[in-house]
Amino acid sequence: MTFSDPRERRRVLARLSLARVGISGSGVEKGAHIIDPRSGRPVQNCVAAWSCAETGARADALSTAFMVMTLDEARQYCRRHDQTRALLVQPEGTA
C-alpha cells in the first residue's frame, strides 16, 4: 500500500506491506468536516492522518482521532498501544 502526500500526490510518504491489520485514513482534502471537540472548530493542526490497528473499525476511529490529536498525543498513544501505527501530515510551516 502506498501513502501519498495529499498536497502533492506524486510525493510518496510511505509504502507498507500489510497483512491481518486494519488501515484507515482521514483528512481535510474534501473540506473542513472534522471538528475538534476541544474547540468546537474544524481541525487545523493536521491535513491527513492514517492509522494501522488490529481491526478496521479501530483503525477508522483512530485515523479521525489522530486528526484531532497533537503530534505528541499521537506519539504517546502509539507508544502505549504497540499494535497501532500512525502517519500524520501537518500543514506547511508546522514542526
N, C-alpha and C positions, 0 to 999 in steps of 0.2 A: 504494500500500500504506500502511496506517495502523498505527502502533505505539501501543498504549495502555499506560498505567501499570498493572502487574499488581496494584497495591494499590488503585487507583481506576480501574476500567475506563472510565469516561466521560471521563477526562483523557487527551487525545491528546498524546503526546510528540513525534511526528514524522509527516510524510506524505512519502512518496517516490514518484517516478515512476522505475521501473527497467526497463531493457532489457538483455538479454545479460549478466546477472550472476547469481550465486547469492546466496541470502539464507537465513539460519537464525537461530533463536532458542533460547536455553536459559534455564532458570530454576528456582526452587525452589518455585513455586506448588503443585506436587503432592507436595512433600516434600523433605527434605534428602538427595537422592540423588547429588549431585555432590560428590565427595571431593577435597579439596585434597591433592595428593601431597606437598606440603612438610610438612604437619602430620598427615596421615592422618585428618583430621576433615572433616565436612561444611563446605562453603563458607559463610562468614558475612559476607563483605565485599561481596556482590553479591546482589541479588534477581532480576535478569534481565539478559540480555545478548543483543543482536542483532548480527549481522555481515553485511556485504556483501563479496563477494570474487569473483574471476574465475570460480569454479566452485561448484556446490552442495556438493560434497564438502569443499572448502576452507572455505566459509562454515560448514558444520556443525561441523567441527573447531574453527574459531576461536570460534564462539559459546560453546562449552564452555570453551575455553582462557581466553577473556575473563572468564568467571565466576570463574576461579581467580586471574587476574592482579590486581595492584593497578591503580588508575586510571592511575597514571603509567606502569606497564608496558604497558598497553593503548595509551596515547597514543604511547609510543615505538614500539611495533610498527607502528601505523598510519602514523606519520611515515616509517618505513623501508620500508613497503610501500604505495606510493601508490595501488594498486588496492583497498585494504582500508579499510572504514569500520566503526566500532563505535558502538553506543549501549548504555550501561550504566545500570542503575537500582540505586542503592545503598540500604542500609537507612536509615530515618529517623534523622536526627541525625548522619550522617557527611558530611564535607565533601569 
